[in-house]
């Protein structure tokens, strides 16, 4: 029999993503609406281990829906990997009477939440916060839309300068194991090539198409590369300089700007919706699931099924990229 939750904690863990503040706001205000006490845990699981836990009021989350980053900060916590660390974390929650937890983070943070709630009587609900959009069981993750729009804005600017100088630009976007940001931003900016970890790159084909474009005097080219792709942008630039020396090539690594900034309307909406449902879940007595959205419906997926999604890119997308960039 699940105990009724009365006091809940909310934390952000692992990599940050824009929209986390909107989700925190939703959790705090939905919790207070239902008469719960809500606590903010600072710096992910570290705040649980170090007892850095603050009571949140409705006003604590005023004026944050539009802010990037997270007011609770986020961190990676080594101690939480150990049973001793998790025991200390549990004691600290227990001291405050916290009997439900909402964890915003990626699949790693969900694994931590799952392990913790298997060991102790504290139900955990996950909210998928990652710019990589690579968690199976949800079509949306908090932060992806902002990150991809930041990339699009930056790539549009790069195209202007590429065009002015007739240059080839290789733009590296975030995504160590996931190519969603590269795929979506590349298609939306009319990139000539998109290289992602999920699809084996045929480097000879890339070179051949650049050589052919050079012959036709099509010198402005954008290639969008996910950081996880073999060697990233620098390696690709080296290969291209060797094989097509006539092309003036520049590299631009977008880096951490993709994590920051004011969340888009879409990210604020999904963060608000998911945050609201996380609290509803705890009240209904659900535990150890994360909140996803599929076909515009809320989906609850067991935390232990939170795995990195390997996307299958249909050849149709790759055909579209190739045909539209000629
Ligand atoms: P993300 O949530 O972005 O995937 P990580 O994989 O770095 O990020 O995980 C974030 C934190 O979650 C870790 O620093 C650790 O504190 C906790 N965590 C991850 N995996 C486990 C695990 N198997 N057991 C306990 N804690 C874990």
Boltz pocket constraint, residues with backbone or C-beta under 6 A from the ligand:
constraints:
  - pocket:
      binder: B
      contacts: [[A, 13], [A, 14], [A, 15], [A, 45], [A, 75], [A, 76], [A, 77], [A, 78], [A, 80], [A, 81], [A, 82], [A, 105], [A, 106], [A, 107], [A, 108], [A, 109], [A, 110], [A, 111], [A, 112], [A, 113], [A, 115], [A, 129]]
      max_distance: 6.0
